Amino acid sequence: MPKRLSGSHLTSGDRRAIDTFLREGRSIRYIATALDCSPSTISREITKHSTKKKSYNCDCVLFRTCGHKDLCKKNSHKCKKTCRNCSYAKNICPDYSKSYCDEALANRTGVCNFCYKRSRNCGFDKYIYDPIHAQKMADVALHDTRSGRNISDEHIEKIDRITSPLIKKGQSIYHIIQEHGRELGISESTLRRMVNDCQLEARALDLRDAVKRKPRRKHGDNSYKTMKQIKEGRTYADYLDFIAKNDIRTVQMDCVEGVKEDSAALLTLHFREPHLQIALIMDVQDSANVVAMLDKLETQLGSELFTECFPLILTDNGHEFADIDGMERSISGGKRTMIFFCEPNRSDEKGACENNHKYIRYIIPKGTSLESYHQGHINFMMDHINSFKRKSLNGNTPYQVGKVFLPEDFYTLMGLTEIPADEVELTPRLLKYYYSD
């Protein structure tokens, strides 16, 4: 094959060759070498011009053995349809677990051209690269670019219809692109530009991080009260020395306050690696209630599982964390965890936990009383937060990544539920939905 000129476009012949190689199960690097172009060119071509064929079959791993019926109980008469054949049932089924195509996971091209089941109803959503469709899309894009337009009015209308409601629900640009990137056919920066240029119904003020925060004030060494109780052997220096010698998971603990006049507060526990966070509501923000919440958590999980999930806790010097012995001792006797403390006025030493609190503040803004909420509200809120796709997790959610780090029993006993991507809501309206469920 003659050497390709630098900057030249893929031709219809190139696209037919790509389709042939994909059907043979060839890798992106193999295709790039054969067509004398970079792997990123082939990867972008496949990603941008592949089409999704949605399957309406049940994708639960328990499909063949499922016997659930009438889970929704919406009809006045008992529904005769089995829940595995109902597209709504998976949203409420307690046993639903999404299955994935082993063939697709093994093949890294992201499309199903190679699979012999591509023309059948295999039960999974299929992504197909069609060279004819790809050439038409490329021709339209080239025409629009040379005529001074990159996106047609119809395409802008489609983008607006999909993204504006999600942005107004508090979802980030990154989260939306991770879920709908193929469908939208644009990049994260392009969508952000369209919002900033007022091409969509959603505006820049609807974006979470559109307004820059004021720089943090610098305080002197004596700007805050130092902790009254000396915590020997549990300082941040001791913590760094301990984890350097021991391979052990760290859980960061903190409190989120409501209105200053109220006594209620949230006790948060944050798993740093998966960004997974749980929250427990306390009637009073004091040391007795912190110990009581840890006791309740240990009772719920069992002493052995609690120690496995919370072997070491790093917290700050708040008055509510003064009862060290109470936090460390197990309800069954012995020691359930180890407690270490950050340096005074150094919340950045547990910055992952502090940073994750911003999602709570999206739903419960500062100055909002916590007195009217109970644990059901808080669990509902944290399910939405833990189902929010993060750029730092490569487009995954804390719920998904947490399954790698934490036992399956932890999810079951804590009642953690993953929320579908488009249903994630990070605005104060969320807790109003709790009453309608």
C-alpha positions in Angstrom: 0.0 0.0 0.0 1.4 3.5 -0.9 2.5 5.7 2.0 -0.3 7.9 3.3 0.2 11.6 3.0 0.3 13.5 6.3 -3.0 15.1 7.2 -5.0 13.2 4.6 -8.6 12.0 5.3 -9.7 8.4 5.5 -11.3 7.3 2.2 -14.3 5.1 1.6 -11.8 2.3 0.7 -10.1 2.8 4.0 -13.4 2.5 5.8 -14.3 -0.7 4.0 -10.9 -2.1 5.0 -11.6 -1.1 8.6 -14.9 -3.0 8.5 -13.1 -6.1 7.1 -10.4 -6.0 9.7 -13.0 -5.5 12.5 -14.9 -8.5 11.3 -11.7 -10.5 11.4 -11.2 -9.5 15.1 -8.1 -7.4 14.4 -6.8 -4.9 16.9 -6.8 -1.1 16.4 -3.0 -1.1 16.3 -3.0 -3.8 13.6 -5.5 -1.8 11.5 -3.5 1.4 11.9 -0.3 -0.3 10.7 -2.2 -1.8 7.7 -3.6 1.6 6.7 -0.4 3.5 7.5 -2.0 5.9 10.0 -1.9 6.3 13.8 -3.9 4.1 16.2 -5.6 7.2 17.5 -7.0 8.0 14.1 -8.6 4.5 13.8 -9.8 4.7 17.4 -11.5 8.1 16.8 -13.0 6.8 13.5 -14.6 3.8 15.1 -15.8 5.7 18.2 -17.3 8.6 16.2 -19.0 6.6 13.5 -20.2 3.5 15.2 -23.9 3.2 15.8 -25.7 1.7 18.8 -28.4 -0.9 18.4 -30.2 -1.0 21.7 -31.5 -4.4 23.0 -34.7 -4.5 25.0 -34.0 -8.0 26.4 -33.2 -8.4 30.1 -29.5 -8.1 30.8 -29.5 -9.5 34.3 -27.1 -12.4 35.2 -30.0 -14.2 36.8 -32.3 -14.0 33.7 -32.6 -17.8 33.2 -33.3 -18.6 36.8 -35.4 -15.5 37.8 -38.8 -16.2 39.1 -39.9 -12.7 40.2 -43.4 -11.6 39.4 -45.5 -8.4 40.1 -42.6 -6.5 41.7 -44.0 -3.1 40.9 -47.5 -3.8 42.2 -48.8 -0.9 40.1 -51.8 -2.6 38.6 -55.0 -3.2 40.5 -54.9 -6.8 39.4 -51.9 -9.1 39.7 -49.6 -8.7 36.7 -49.2 -12.0 34.8 -46.0 -10.9 33.1 -42.7 -12.2 34.5 -40.5 -9.4 35.7 -37.5 -10.6 33.6 -39.5 -9.7 30.5 -40.4 -6.2 31.8 -38.0 -3.3 31.0 -39.1 -1.4 34.2 -38.5 -4.3 36.6 -34.7 -4.1 36.7 -35.0 -0.6 38.3 -36.7 -1.9 41.4 -35.6 -5.6 41.5 -33.4 -6.2 44.6 -31.6 -9.1 42.9 -30.9 -7.3 39.6 -27.2 -7.5 38.6 -26.1 -6.3 35.1 -24.3 -8.8 33.0 -21.7 -7.9 30.4 -20.8 -9.6 27.1 -17.6 -11.6 27.6 -16.8 -11.3 23.8 -17.0 -7.5 23.9 -14.9 -7.2 27.0 -12.2 -9.4 25.5 -12.2 -7.3 22.3 -10.9 -3.7 22.8 -12.2 -2.1 19.6 -15.5 -1.2 21.3 -17.7 -2.6 18.5 -19.4 -5.9 17.7 -18.5 -6.3 14.0 -16.4 -9.4 14.8 -19.1 -11.2 16.7 -21.2 -13.9 14.9 -24.2 -12.8 17.0 -24.2 -9.2 15.6 -27.2 -9.8 13.4 -29.1 -11.7 16.2 -30.9 -10.6 19.3 -28.1 -11.5 21.8 -29.5 -9.5 24.8 -26.8 -6.9 24.9 -26.6 -3.4 23.4 -24.5 -3.7 20.2 -22.2 -1.1 18.6 -21.7 -1.6 14.9 -19.2 0.1 12.6 -20.9 0.5 9.2 -18.4 1.8 6.5 -21.3 3.2 4.3 -22.9 5.1 7.2 -19.4 6.2 8.4 -18.6 7.7 5.0 -21.9 9.6 4.8 -21.3 11.0 8.3 -17.7 12.0 7.3 -18.9 13.7 4.1 -21.5 15.7 6.0 -19.0 16.7 8.7 -16.5 17.7 6.0 -19.1 19.8 4.1 -20.2 21.5 7.3 -16.6 22.3 8.3 -15.8 23.8 4.9 -19.0 25.8 4.9 -18.1 27.3 8.3 -20.4 25.0 10.4 -19.4 22.0 12.5 -22.8 20.9 13.8 -26.1 21.0 12.0 -29.3 22.5 13.6 -30.8 19.0 13.9 -27.7 17.8 15.8 -27.7 20.9 18.1 -31.4 20.2 18.8 -30.6 16.6 19.7 -27.7 17.6 22.0 -29.9 20.2 23.7 -32.7 17.7 24.2 -30.4 15.2 25.9 -28.0 17.3 27.8 -29.9 20.4 29.1 -32.2 18.4 31.4 -29.2 16.5 32.8 -27.2 19.7 33.4 -30.1 21.2 35.3 -30.3 18.1 37.4 -26.8 18.9 38.7 -24.8 16.5 36.5 -21.4 17.5 35.2 -20.3 17.8 31.6 -17.9 14.9 32.2 -20.6 12.6 33.6 -22.9 13.3 30.7 -20.2 12.7 28.0 -19.2 9.4 29.7 -22.8 8.2 29.5 -23.9 9.7 26.2 -20.6 10.4 24.4 -21.3 8.0 21.5 -24.9 9.2 21.1 -23.9 12.9 21.1 -20.9 12.5 18.9 -19.1 15.5 20.5 -16.3 15.9 23.0 -16.4 17.2 26.5 -14.8 20.6 25.5 -17.3 21.0 22.6 -20.3 20.5 24.9 -18.8 23.0 27.4 -18.2 25.5 24.6 -21.8 25.1 23.4 -23.1 25.8 26.9 -20.9 28.8 27.4 -21.9 30.2 23.9 -25.6 29.9 24.9 -26.4 27.4 22.1 -28.3 25.2 24.5 -31.2 25.8 26.9 -28.8 25.1 29.8 -26.6 28.1 30.7 -23.1 28.4 32.2 -24.6 29.3 35.5 -26.3 25.9 35.6 -22.8 24.2 35.7 -21.4 23.4 39.1 -17.9 24.8 38.7 -18.6 27.7 36.4 -18.1 30.3 39.1 -14.6 30.3 40.5 -14.2 30.2 44.3 -12.4 32.9 46.2 -8.8 31.9 47.2 -8.6 30.4 50.6 -7.4 32.8 53.3 -4.1 32.0 54.9 -4.1 31.8 58.7 -1.3 32.1 61.1 -0.2 29.3 63.3 -2.4 30.6 66.1 -5.5 31.3 64.1 -7.4 28.3 65.4 -7.6 26.7 68.7 -5.3 23.7 69.1 -6.8 20.5 70.3 -6.9 20.3 74.1 -6.2 16.6 74.4 -2.8 15.4 73.4 -3.2 12.3 71.3 0.1 10.5 71.8 0.9 7.9 69.1 -2.0 9.0 67.0 -0.7 12.1 65.2 -0.5 12.5 61.5 3.2 11.8 61.6 2.5 8.6 63.4 -0.1 7.8 60.8 2.3 8.3 57.9 4.9 6.1 59.7 2.4 3.4 60.3 1.0 3.1 56.8 4.6 3.2 55.4 5.2 -0.1 57.3 1.8 -1.7 56.9 -0.3 -2.3 53.9 -3.7 -1.2 55.3 -6.7 0.7 54.0 -7.5 4.1 55.3 -11.0 5.4 55.8 -11.4 9.2 56.4 -14.0 10.4 58.9 -15.6 13.8 59.3 -18.8 15.6 60.2 -21.1 17.8 58.0 -23.1 20.3 60.0 -26.5 21.8 59.3 -27.6 25.1 60.8 -25.5 26.2 63.8 -28.5 26.5 66.0 -29.4 22.8 65.3 -27.7 19.9 67.0 -28.1 17.3 64.2 -25.1 16.5 62.0 -23.9 13.9 59.4 -21.1 11.5 60.3 -19.3 10.7 57.0 -16.9 7.8 56.3 -15.0 8.1 53.0 -13.1 5.2 51.3 -10.3 7.1 49.5 -9.5 4.7 46.6 -13.0 4.3 45.2 -14.2 7.7 46.4 -17.2 5.8 48.0 -18.7 7.6 50.9 -21.4 6.7 53.5 -23.2 9.1 55.8 -25.0 8.5 59.1 -27.2 11.1 60.7 -26.7 12.0 64.4 -29.2 13.7 66.6 -26.4 15.5 68.4 -22.9 16.3 67.2 -20.9 15.0 70.2 -18.5 12.2 71.0 -21.2 9.9 72.5 -23.2 9.9 69.3 -20.1 9.3 67.2 -19.3 6.2 69.2 -23.0 5.2 69.1 -22.9 5.5 65.2 -19.8 3.3 65.0 -21.4 0.8 67.3 -24.5 0.7 65.2 -22.4 0.3 62.0 -20.5 -2.6 63.6 -23.8 -4.2 64.7 -25.1 -3.9 61.2 -22.0 -5.4 59.5 -20.8 -7.7 62.2 -17.5 -7.2 64.0 -15.3 -9.2 61.5 -16.6 -7.4 58.4 -16.4 -4.0 60.2 -12.7 -4.5 61.0 -12.1 -5.7 57.4 -13.7 -2.6 56.0 -12.6 0.0 58.6 -9.2 -1.2 59.8 -7.9 2.4 60.2 -9.7 5.7 60.5 -8.1 9.1 59.9 -10.1 12.1 61.3 -9.7 15.7 62.4 -9.5 17.3 65.9 -13.2 18.1 66.3 -14.6 17.8 69.8 -16.9 15.0 68.6 -13.9 12.8 68.1 -12.5 13.1 71.6 -13.5 9.6 72.9 -10.7 7.7 71.3 -11.2 4.5 73.4 -14.9 4.5 72.6 -14.3 4.7 68.9 -11.6 2.0 68.9 -13.3 -0.6 71.1 -15.5 -3.3 69.7 -19.0 -4.0 70.9 -17.9 -7.6 71.4 -14.8 -6.7 73.3 -11.3 -6.0 72.0 -10.3 -3.5 69.3 -12.3 -2.9 66.1 -10.2 -0.2 64.5 -7.3 2.3 64.9 -7.8 6.0 65.1 -5.3 8.6 63.9 -5.7 12.4 63.7 -4.7 15.1 61.2 -2.7 18.1 62.3 -4.7 21.1 63.6 -6.0 23.3 60.8 -4.9 20.8 58.1 -8.1 19.5 56.6 -6.1 18.9 53.4 -4.5 15.9 55.1 -7.9 14.2 54.5 -8.7 16.2 51.4 -10.5 13.4 49.6 -13.2 13.3 52.3 -13.5 17.1 52.4 -13.7 17.3 48.6 -16.5 14.7 48.4 -18.6 16.8 50.8 -19.3 19.2 48.0 -21.7 16.7 46.5 -23.6 16.6 49.8 -23.7 20.4 49.7 -25.2 20.3 46.1 -28.2 18.5 47.6 -28.2 20.0 51.2 -26.8 23.5 50.8 -25.0 25.2 53.7 -27.4 26.8 56.1 -30.0 24.1 55.6 -31.3 22.4 58.8 -30.7 18.6 59.1 -33.4 18.2 61.7 -36.1 17.2 59.2 -34.1 14.4 57.6 -33.8 10.8 58.7 -31.5 8.0 57.7 -33.6 7.0 54.7 -33.2 10.5 53.2 -29.4 10.3 53.7 -29.1 6.8 52.2 -31.1 8.0 49.1 -28.8 11.0 48.7 -25.6 9.0 49.1 -26.8 6.4 46.5 -27.0 9.3 43.9 -23.6 10.7 44.9 -22.0 7.3 44.7 -23.5 6.7 41.3 -22.0 9.9 39.8 -19.3 9.2 37.2 -15.9 10.7 38.2 -13.1 11.8 35.9 -10.6 10.7 38.6 -12.0 7.1 38.3 -11.7 7.0 34.5 -15.4 7.5 33.9 -16.5 4.9 36.5 -18.7 5.5 39.6 -17.6 5.1 43.2 -20.2 2.3 43.5 -18.5 0.4 40.6 -14.9 0.9 41.7 -15.8 0.2 45.4 -16.8 -3.4 44.4 -13.1 -4.1 43.7 -12.0 -2.8 47.1 -14.9 -3.9 49.4 -16.6 -7.3 50.0 -20.0 -7.9 48.3 -21.5 -8.4 51.8 -20.7 -4.8 52.6 -23.0 -3.5 49.8 -25.8 -6.0 50.8 -25.8 -5.2 54.5 -25.5 -1.4 54.0 -28.3 -1.5 51.4 -26.2 0.5 48.8 -28.1 0.8 45.5 -26.7 2.0 42.2 -28.7 4.7 40.4 -29.0 4.6 36.6 -26.7 7.3 35.1 -29.5 9.5 33.6 -31.5 9.4 36.9 -28.7 10.8 39.0 -29.9 14.1 40.6 -27.5 16.4 42.5 -29.8 19.3 43.4 -32.0 20.1 46.4 -35.0 18.7 44.5 -33.6 15.2 45.1 -34.9 14.8 48.6 -38.4 15.8 47.5 -38.4 12.8 45.2 -37.9 10.6 48.3 -41.5 11.1 49.4 -42.8 10.1 45.9 -41.0 6.8 45.7 
